[in-house]
Amino acid sequence: MSRVGLQFFEHASAAARHRTLVPERLIDLFALAGTAAEVAERVGAIAGVPGLRRLVMVPQVPGQGFVEREELLREFADTVMGRVG
C-alpha cells in the first residue's frame, strides 16, 4: 500500500479521503461494531488472546467533541462490558 493517498491530519476522521486504502478484512480485524451482544462477543474473544494485557478503545464519532466520545465510552462500559465474561 502506498502512502501517497494518506492524509495524516485526517487520520481519526470517519470521512477521511484515505479510508478506501484500508481493506475490509483489516477493518474486521481491528474494529468493533454491531449490537451490544455482538461487540461483547468480539471483546470476549479478543480478551481471551494469550498474553494480551490491555485493550484500548479509540472511539470514532462525528465531529471533534469530547462529549460525544465520553457518551460513547459510557455506553460501551454500560452495555458491552457487563456482558463480557
N, C-alpha and C positions, 0 to 999 in steps of 0.2 A: 504494500500500500504506500502511496506517495504522500508526502506531507504538503504537496502543492495546494490542495484544497482546504487544508486545516486553517481555521481562524482561531487562534489561541484565545482571544478575548471573548469569543462566543462559546467557549468550552462547556459551560454549565447550562447553556440555554437549550430548551427543547426545540427551538426554532432555528438552531444553528445550521448554516448552509452546508457544513461538512457532515451532517448527520447521516447522509446517504453513504458515506465511506465505511460505515460500520455494518458488517453483515448481521442479518437477523440471528444467526446461530450465536454470535458473540453477545448480542443483547440478551438472548435467552439464558446464557451462562451467568451474566452479571447483573441483570435487572430483576427486580421483584415487582410483579404486577398481578392483579386478579382480585378475587374475593378475599376476605379476611382468612377464610379456611384454606384457600389455595396458597396464599402467601405464607401462612403459618406452616403449611406442609413443606414448602420450599425452605423456609428458615430452619425448620427442624432437621431437614436433610443436610443443609449446609452446616449446622451446628454439630452434626454427628461426624464431620470430617476429622479423622485423627490428626492431632497436632494443632488444630485451629484453636486459637485462644481469644480471638476478637472478631466481631462482625461489625463493620462500620456502615452506617446508612447515611447516604447523602441525598436528601430529598430534592427532586426536581419539580419545582412548582412555577407556574407562570409569574412573571414579574420578579422583582428583587426583594419582596417583602419578607422581613423576619417573622411577622405574624403568621403568614401562610405556612412557612416552614415549621414553625412551632406547633401550629394546629395539626399539620400532617404527622409530625413526630408523636404528638399526644394521642392522635387517633391510632397510629401504629402500635404504641405501647398499650393502649386500652383494648383494642380489638384483635390484635395479632399476637402479641407476646403472651397474653393469658392463655392462648391455645397451644403454645409451643411446650412440648413435654420435656 
